[in-house]
Amino acid sequence: MPQSYLRIVLHTVFSTKYRLPTIHPSIENRLHEYLSFRLRQMGCHVYTIGGTLDHVHIVHGLPRTVTIAKVLEDIKSQSSRWMAKQGYPDFWWQNGYGTHPVDYRRVARIIHYVERQKEHHYGSLDNYRMTAKLTFEDEMLEFLRDFDLDYHPDYLFPTEPNPDNDG
């Protein structure tokens, strides 16, 4: 075949370090715009980005010339640096991520889900608080189970180290 034809659409999820609520509403849209910019720089089509105070969901394409690991390394490291420059020096992403392919015929359904993240987690858009209706942990476990992904429960949700604990 003289040409290559490819359409890979992914749903990617990752959280802030220790799932701390560090994506403040005042910076959230700009952070999503920056993530979108970085993704486009890597040749990825961005369908949508959504999330809450402690995690993001991204529906995006993946070009045939780059790996998902490279894309995620770039957008997470560059956006952490960008956040520091915006006055959020203690902002970091968790090391890992979850990603799975999306059937192109179902992209609209996944986009709708991602764009309603605050409603999934907080109930209504007017009630933007960390009294979660659906926790990130529960959502991530559902994500892993739905796609039959193996995971080790001891390493799934690391917690912030306790400085008072000598061990």
N, C-alpha and C positions, 0 to 999 in steps of 0.2 A: 504494500500500500504506500503510495508516494507521500501521504500526509498522515499526521496523527490527530485523532479526534478524542477529546477527553472532556468530561464534565464531572468534577468531583465537588460535591457540596457537603460541608461538615457543620456539625453543631458542636461547638467547643465551650466548655465551662471551666472556670478556675476561680479561686477565691483569694481574698486578701490574706496576708500572713496571719496565721492563727484565727482566721475568720473574724478578725476585729472589724468593727463597723467604721472603716476609715475612708469609704467613698462618700464623702459629704455631698448632700444634694446641691450645694453651691458650685461644686466642681464636676459633678457627675457627667453632665452633657458634654463638657469640654474634654473630659477624659475619654468618653466614648468617641468623640470626633478625632482625638489623637490616635486612639487604637485603630480606627478606621483608616486614617492617613497612613499609619505604619503598615497596615495590611495591604493597602493599595500599592505602597512602595515596593512590596514584595511580590506584586503581581496577583494578589488575591482579590476577587470580587467580594464586596461586603454587601450582604443582603440586609442585615440588621444587627444591632447591638443593644442589649438590655441588661438589666441587673438590679441589684439592691445595694445596700450599704456595705455588704461583705462579699459579693461575688458578681461576676459578669457571665453572660451567655453571648456567644457570637455565632451567627450563621454566616458562613463565608465559603468561598470557593478556594480551591488549592490548585495552583498551576502545576504542570507536570515537571517543572524544573526545580522544585524546592520541596523539602520535606516538612511535615507538620512540626517536627521537633525544632527545626531551624526557624520556622515562622513564629512559634510560641516563645522561643528563646528571645527573639528580636523584640516582639511586641511587649513582652513582660519586662524585659530589662530596660528598654527605651522608655516605656511609659512610667516605670518607677523613677527613672532619672528626671523625666518631664514633671512628674508630680512634685519631686523635691524642688525643682526650679519654680514651681507654682506656690511654694510655701508649705508643702506637706512633706517635710524631711523624714518623717517616721512611717511613710507609706511604703509597703512592700507587698508583692504577691507571694502566695504560697508556691513552693517549688513545683508541684505536680499540676496536672490538668486532666480533664476527661474530654474525649472527643469521639464522635462516631459519624459515620456517613448518613446522609439524608437522601432518601429517594427524591429525585428532582420533582416528581409529580406531587410530592407532599410538602414541598418547601413552604408554601403559603401557610399551611397549618403550623409548622414549626416557627415561622416568623411571628404569627399571631401569639403563640405561647411565649416567645421571648419578649415580645413587646408588652406583655401583661405580667411581667415578673413581679412588680410591686403588688398587684392585686393577688397573685398567687401567695405571696409571702406575708402581706400585711392586711389583706381583706379589701381595703379600698384605697384609692390614691390619696384620699384626704387623711388617711391614718398612717402616715409614713413614720412608723416607729419600729423599734426592734422587738416588739411583742409579736413574734412571728406566728403567723397562721400555719405556714409550712416552713420548717427550718431548712437551711442549706444542707445540713447533714442528711435529713430525710429525703430531700430532693436528689442529692447525689447518690444515695443508696438505691433509690428507685431507678435512676439513670443507669447505674451499674447492673442492676438486676434485669432491667428491660433489654439490655444488650448483651446479657450473659457474659459480663466482663469479670475476670478473676480479680480479687483484691484481698489484701491482708488487713483485717480489722484493726490490728494494733498500729498500723501505719497510715490509715486512711485520714484521720483527723488529728494531726499533732496539736498539742496544746502549748500555750506559752510557758516557757520555763519559769519556775517559781524561785526567785532569788533568795527566799528565806529557807529553801530546802537545800541542805548540804549534799544530798545524794545526787 
